[in-house]
Amino acid sequence: MSYVDPKLRYRFESLPIELKNEILRRDVSLYTLNDLIECLQSIVEEE
């Protein structure tokens, strides 16, 4: 189950629904902005 730190929630919620769904599907834990950026980079690299 994915986790998004409450301090990062507003940034997560600003993403398009497709990206949010993909992040949640990956079952990652996002505690920092850097965690979110790394996850987004991995999504971009796969496409």
PDB file of N, CA, C and O in Angstrom:
ATOM      1  N   MET A   1       0.836  -1.184   0.000  1.00  0.00           N
ATOM      2  CA  MET A   1       0.000   0.000   0.000  1.00  0.00           C
ATOM      3  C   MET A   1       0.882   1.249   0.000  1.00  0.00           C
ATOM      4  O   MET A   1       1.826   1.348   0.784  1.00  0.00           O
ATOM      5  N   SER A   2       0.577   2.181  -0.863  1.00  0.00           N
ATOM      6  CA  SER A   2       1.355   3.414  -0.964  1.00  0.00           C
ATOM      7  C   SER A   2       1.080   4.327   0.221  1.00  0.00           C
ATOM      8  O   SER A   2       0.020   4.289   0.845  1.00  0.00           O
ATOM      9  N   TYR A   3       2.085   5.148   0.501  1.00  0.00           N
ATOM     10  CA  TYR A   3       1.954   6.125   1.582  1.00  0.00           C
ATOM     11  C   TYR A   3       2.465   7.466   1.081  1.00  0.00           C
ATOM     12  O   TYR A   3       3.532   7.549   0.474  1.00  0.00           O
ATOM     13  N   VAL A   4       1.693   8.513   1.343  1.00  0.00           N
ATOM     14  CA  VAL A   4       2.116   9.875   1.017  1.00  0.00           C
ATOM     15  C   VAL A   4       2.086  10.670   2.320  1.00  0.00           C
ATOM     16  O   VAL A   4       1.041  10.817   2.954  1.00  0.00           O
ATOM     17  N   ASP A   5       3.241  11.173   2.698  1.00  0.00           N
ATOM     18  CA  ASP A   5       3.346  11.957   3.928  1.00  0.00           C
ATOM     19  C   ASP A   5       2.386  13.149   3.860  1.00  0.00           C
ATOM     20  O   ASP A   5       2.282  13.798   2.819  1.00  0.00           O
ATOM     21  N   PRO A   6       1.690  13.438   4.950  1.00  0.00           N
ATOM     22  CA  PRO A   6       0.756  14.576   4.942  1.00  0.00           C
ATOM     23  C   PRO A   6       1.402  15.902   4.525  1.00  0.00           C
ATOM     24  O   PRO A   6       0.735  16.753   3.937  1.00  0.00           O
ATOM     25  N   LYS A   7       2.675  16.082   4.818  1.00  0.00           N
ATOM     26  CA  LYS A   7       3.361  17.314   4.417  1.00  0.00           C
ATOM     27  C   LYS A   7       3.523  17.401   2.902  1.00  0.00           C
ATOM     28  O   LYS A   7       3.721  18.486   2.356  1.00  0.00           O
ATOM     29  N   LEU A   8       3.439  16.272   2.235  1.00  0.00           N
ATOM     30  CA  LEU A   8       3.630  16.212   0.787  1.00  0.00           C
ATOM     31  C   LEU A   8       2.300  16.069   0.044  1.00  0.00           C
ATOM     32  O   LEU A   8       2.260  16.143  -1.184  1.00  0.00           O
ATOM     33  N   ARG A   9       1.238  15.869   0.776  1.00  0.00           N
ATOM     34  CA  ARG A   9      -0.071  15.568   0.192  1.00  0.00           C
ATOM     35  C   ARG A   9      -0.521  16.623  -0.819  1.00  0.00           C
ATOM     36  O   ARG A   9      -1.053  16.274  -1.872  1.00  0.00           O
ATOM     37  N   TYR A  10      -0.318  17.898  -0.519  1.00  0.00           N
ATOM     38  CA  TYR A  10      -0.792  18.942  -1.440  1.00  0.00           C
ATOM     39  C   TYR A  10      -0.078  18.868  -2.785  1.00  0.00           C
ATOM     40  O   TYR A  10      -0.683  19.144  -3.821  1.00  0.00           O
ATOM     41  N   ARG A  11       1.194  18.499  -2.782  1.00  0.00           N
ATOM     42  CA  ARG A  11       1.919  18.351  -4.056  1.00  0.00           C
ATOM     43  C   ARG A  11       1.402  17.128  -4.808  1.00  0.00           C
ATOM     44  O   ARG A  11       1.201  17.169  -6.022  1.00  0.00           O
ATOM     45  N   PHE A  12       1.194  16.057  -4.083  1.00  0.00           N
ATOM     46  CA  PHE A  12       0.663  14.839  -4.689  1.00  0.00           C
ATOM     47  C   PHE A  12      -0.708  15.119  -5.314  1.00  0.00           C
ATOM     48  O   PHE A  12      -0.974  14.710  -6.444  1.00  0.00           O
ATOM     49  N   GLU A  13      -1.562  15.805  -4.588  1.00  0.00           N
ATOM     50  CA  GLU A  13      -2.916  16.086  -5.079  1.00  0.00           C
ATOM     51  C   GLU A  13      -2.927  17.027  -6.276  1.00  0.00           C
ATOM     52  O   GLU A  13      -3.917  17.079  -7.007  1.00  0.00           O
ATOM     53  N   SER A  14      -1.862  17.759  -6.486  1.00  0.00           N
ATOM     54  CA  SER A  14      -1.808  18.673  -7.633  1.00  0.00           C
ATOM     55  C   SER A  14      -1.467  17.953  -8.943  1.00  0.00           C
ATOM     56  O   SER A  14      -1.561  18.545 -10.019  1.00  0.00           O
ATOM     57  N   LEU A  15      -1.079  16.697  -8.854  1.00  0.00           N
ATOM     58  CA  LEU A  15      -0.717  15.922 -10.047  1.00  0.00           C
ATOM     59  C   LEU A  15      -1.960  15.480 -10.809  1.00  0.00           C
ATOM     60  O   LEU A  15      -3.037  15.369 -10.224  1.00  0.00           O
ATOM     61  N   PRO A  16      -1.823  15.226 -12.101  1.00  0.00           N
ATOM     62  CA  PRO A  16      -2.939  14.668 -12.874  1.00  0.00           C
ATOM     63  C   PRO A  16      -3.333  13.299 -12.316  1.00  0.00           C
ATOM     64  O   PRO A  16      -2.503  12.572 -11.770  1.00  0.00           O
ATOM     65  N   ILE A  17      -4.584  12.972 -12.461  1.00  0.00           N
ATOM     66  CA  ILE A  17      -5.119  11.726 -11.906  1.00  0.00           C
ATOM     67  C   ILE A  17      -4.359  10.500 -12.410  1.00  0.00           C
ATOM     68  O   ILE A  17      -4.170   9.541 -11.661  1.00  0.00           O
ATOM     69  N   GLU A  18      -3.925  10.521 -13.661  1.00  0.00           N
ATOM     70  CA  GLU A  18      -3.201   9.377 -14.213  1.00  0.00           C
ATOM     71  C   GLU A  18      -1.891   9.140 -13.467  1.00  0.00           C
ATOM     72  O   GLU A  18      -1.525   8.000 -13.183  1.00  0.00           O
ATOM     73  N   LEU A  19      -1.193  10.221 -13.154  1.00  0.00           N
ATOM     74  CA  LEU A  19       0.064  10.089 -12.404  1.00  0.00           C
ATOM     75  C   LEU A  19      -0.195   9.627 -10.981  1.00  0.00           C
ATOM     76  O   LEU A  19       0.520   8.771 -10.461  1.00  0.00           O
ATOM     77  N   LYS A  20      -1.208  10.188 -10.356  1.00  0.00           N
ATOM     78  CA  LYS A  20      -1.538   9.760  -8.986  1.00  0.00           C
ATOM     79  C   LYS A  20      -1.859   8.271  -8.958  1.00  0.00           C
ATOM     80  O   LYS A  20      -1.391   7.546  -8.080  1.00  0.00           O
ATOM     81  N   ASN A  21      -2.640   7.826  -9.899  1.00  0.00           N
ATOM     82  CA  ASN A  21      -2.993   6.404  -9.949  1.00  0.00           C
ATOM     83  C   ASN A  21      -1.768   5.527 -10.168  1.00  0.00           C
ATOM     84  O   ASN A  21      -1.637   4.470  -9.552  1.00  0.00           O
ATOM     85  N   GLU A  22      -0.883   5.962 -11.034  1.00  0.00           N
ATOM     86  CA  GLU A  22       0.331   5.186 -11.297  1.00  0.00           C
ATOM     87  C   GLU A  22       1.218   5.127 -10.057  1.00  0.00           C
ATOM     88  O   GLU A  22       1.770   4.072  -9.743  1.00  0.00           O
ATOM     89  N   ILE A  23       1.358   6.225  -9.363  1.00  0.00           N
ATOM     90  CA  ILE A  23       2.158   6.238  -8.130  1.00  0.00           C
ATOM     91  C   ILE A  23       1.548   5.291  -7.106  1.00  0.00           C
ATOM     92  O   ILE A  23       2.262   4.506  -6.481  1.00  0.00           O
ATOM     93  N   LEU A  24       0.252   5.359  -6.934  1.00  0.00           N
ATOM     94  CA  LEU A  24      -0.414   4.481  -5.966  1.00  0.00           C
ATOM     95  C   LEU A  24      -0.285   3.018  -6.369  1.00  0.00           C
ATOM     96  O   LEU A  24      -0.145   2.146  -5.512  1.00  0.00           O
ATOM     97  N   ARG A  25      -0.332   2.751  -7.657  1.00  0.00           N
ATOM     98  CA  ARG A  25      -0.199   1.379  -8.145  1.00  0.00           C
ATOM     99  C   ARG A  25       1.177   0.800  -7.825  1.00  0.00           C
ATOM    100  O   ARG A  25       1.319  -0.409  -7.639  1.00  0.00           O
ATOM    101  N   ARG A  26       2.178   1.656  -7.762  1.00  0.00           N
ATOM    102  CA  ARG A  26       3.559   1.210  -7.526  1.00  0.00           C
ATOM    103  C   ARG A  26       3.850   0.858  -6.071  1.00  0.00           C
ATOM    104  O   ARG A  26       4.915   0.326  -5.757  1.00  0.00           O
ATOM    105  N   ASP A  27       2.928   1.148  -5.210  1.00  0.00           N
ATOM    106  CA  ASP A  27       3.081   0.756  -3.804  1.00  0.00           C
ATOM    107  C   ASP A  27       4.347   1.350  -3.188  1.00  0.00           C
ATOM    108  O   ASP A  27       5.157   0.632  -2.601  1.00  0.00           O
ATOM    109  N   VAL A  28       4.508   2.657  -3.326  1.00  0.00           N
ATOM    110  CA  VAL A  28       5.695   3.353  -2.824  1.00  0.00           C
ATOM    111  C   VAL A  28       5.354   4.172  -1.577  1.00  0.00           C
ATOM    112  O   VAL A  28       4.188   4.448  -1.295  1.00  0.00           O
ATOM    113  N   SER A  29       6.379   4.547  -0.855  1.00  0.00           N
ATOM    114  CA  SER A  29       6.237   5.446   0.291  1.00  0.00           C
ATOM    115  C   SER A  29       6.919   6.763  -0.051  1.00  0.00           C
ATOM    116  O   SER A  29       8.105   6.802  -0.379  1.00  0.00           O
ATOM    117  N   LEU A  30       6.155   7.824   0.032  1.00  0.00           N
ATOM    118  CA  LEU A  30       6.672   9.147  -0.300  1.00  0.00           C
ATOM    119  C   LEU A  30       6.703   9.997   0.965  1.00  0.00           C
ATOM    120  O   LEU A  30       5.669  10.432   1.473  1.00  0.00           O
ATOM    121  N   TYR A  31       7.902  10.218   1.452  1.00  0.00           N
ATOM    122  CA  TYR A  31       8.086  11.002   2.672  1.00  0.00           C
ATOM    123  C   TYR A  31       8.622  12.399   2.385  1.00  0.00           C
ATOM    124  O   TYR A  31       8.413  13.327   3.167  1.00  0.00           O
ATOM    125  N   THR A  32       9.313  12.539   1.261  1.00  0.00           N
ATOM    126  CA  THR A  32       9.938  13.818   0.931  1.00  0.00           C
ATOM    127  C   THR A  32       9.637  14.180  -0.520  1.00  0.00           C
ATOM    128  O   THR A  32       9.187  13.351  -1.310  1.00  0.00           O
ATOM    129  N   LEU A  33       9.895  15.427  -0.838  1.00  0.00           N
ATOM    130  CA  LEU A  33       9.735  15.868  -2.223  1.00  0.00           C
ATOM    131  C   LEU A  33      10.675  15.086  -3.132  1.00  0.00           C
ATOM    132  O   LEU A  33      10.322  14.767  -4.267  1.00  0.00           O
ATOM    133  N   ASN A  34      11.846  14.782  -2.646  1.00  0.00           N
ATOM    134  CA  ASN A  34      12.795  13.993  -3.430  1.00  0.00           C
ATOM    135  C   ASN A  34      12.230  12.603  -3.741  1.00  0.00           C
ATOM    136  O   ASN A  34      12.430  12.095  -4.845  1.00  0.00           O
ATOM    137  N   ASP A  35      11.542  11.990  -2.803  1.00  0.00           N
ATOM    138  CA  ASP A  35      10.906  10.691  -3.051  1.00  0.00           C
ATOM    139  C   ASP A  35       9.900  10.802  -4.194  1.00  0.00           C
ATOM    140  O   ASP A  35       9.854   9.950  -5.081  1.00  0.00           O
ATOM    141  N   LEU A  36       9.110  11.844  -4.159  1.00  0.00           N
ATOM    142  CA  LEU A  36       8.110  12.056  -5.204  1.00  0.00           C
ATOM    143  C   LEU A  36       8.778  12.273  -6.555  1.00  0.00           C
ATOM    144  O   LEU A  36       8.351  11.702  -7.558  1.00  0.00           O
ATOM    145  N   ILE A  37       9.808  13.084  -6.588  1.00  0.00           N
ATOM    146  CA  ILE A  37      10.527  13.356  -7.833  1.00  0.00           C
ATOM    147  C   ILE A  37      11.133  12.078  -8.395  1.00  0.00           C
ATOM    148  O   ILE A  37      11.035  11.826  -9.596  1.00  0.00           O
ATOM    149  N   GLU A  38      11.746  11.283  -7.559  1.00  0.00           N
ATOM    150  CA  GLU A  38      12.345  10.026  -8.019  1.00  0.00           C
ATOM    151  C   GLU A  38      11.286   9.089  -8.587  1.00  0.00           C
ATOM    152  O   GLU A  38      11.514   8.434  -9.604  1.00  0.00           O
ATOM    153  N   CYS A  39      10.151   9.026  -7.944  1.00  0.00           N
ATOM    154  CA  CYS A  39       9.070   8.178  -8.446  1.00  0.00           C
ATOM    155  C   CYS A  39       8.585   8.681  -9.809  1.00  0.00           C
ATOM    156  O   CYS A  39       8.382   7.888 -10.728  1.00  0.00           O
ATOM    157  N   LEU A  40       8.404   9.971  -9.934  1.00  0.00           N
ATOM    158  CA  LEU A  40       7.974  10.543 -11.214  1.00  0.00           C
ATOM    159  C   LEU A  40       9.011  10.316 -12.307  1.00  0.00           C
ATOM    160  O   LEU A  40       8.654  10.048 -13.454  1.00  0.00           O
ATOM    161  N   GLN A  41      10.283  10.420 -11.963  1.00  0.00           N
ATOM    162  CA  GLN A  41      11.344  10.164 -12.945  1.00  0.00           C
ATOM    163  C   GLN A  41      11.299   8.718 -13.426  1.00  0.00           C
ATOM    164  O   GLN A  41      11.484   8.452 -14.614  1.00  0.00           O
ATOM    165  N   SER A  42      11.060   7.801 -12.526  1.00  0.00           N
ATOM    166  CA  SER A  42      11.008   6.396 -12.937  1.00  0.00           C
ATOM    167  C   SER A  42       9.816   6.137 -13.856  1.00  0.00           C
ATOM    168  O   SER A  42       9.903   5.315 -14.768  1.00  0.00           O
ATOM    169  N   ILE A  43       8.714   6.827 -13.620  1.00  0.00           N
ATOM    170  CA  ILE A  43       7.549   6.688 -14.501  1.00  0.00           C
ATOM    171  C   ILE A  43       7.883   7.219 -15.889  1.00  0.00           C
ATOM    172  O   ILE A  43       7.571   6.574 -16.890  1.00  0.00           O
ATOM    173  N   VAL A  44       8.506   8.371 -15.957  1.00  0.00           N
ATOM    174  CA  VAL A  44       8.866   8.986 -17.240  1.00  0.00           C
ATOM    175  C   VAL A  44       9.853   8.103 -18.000  1.00  0.00           C
ATOM    176  O   VAL A  44       9.727   7.936 -19.214  1.00  0.00           O
ATOM    177  N   GLU A  45      10.821   7.543 -17.305  1.00  0.00           N
ATOM    178  CA  GLU A  45      11.832   6.705 -17.955  1.00  0.00           C
ATOM    179  C   GLU A  45      11.234   5.440 -18.553  1.00  0.00           C
ATOM    180  O   GLU A  45      11.761   4.908 -19.530  1.00  0.00           O
ATOM    181  N   GLU A  46      10.152   4.957 -17.984  1.00  0.00           N
ATOM    182  CA  GLU A  46       9.518   3.740 -18.492  1.00  0.00           C
ATOM    183  C   GLU A  46       8.693   3.995 -19.738  1.00  0.00           C
ATOM    184  O   GLU A  46       8.451   3.075 -20.519  1.00  0.00           O
ATOM    185  N   GLU A  47       8.263   5.214 -19.931  1.00  0.00           N
ATOM    186  CA  GLU A  47       7.377   5.498 -21.066  1.00  0.00           C
ATOM    187  C   GLU A  47       8.121   5.883 -22.300  1.00  0.00           C
ATOM    188  O   GLU A  47       7.508   6.150 -23.333  1.00  0.00           O
TER     189      GLU A  47
END
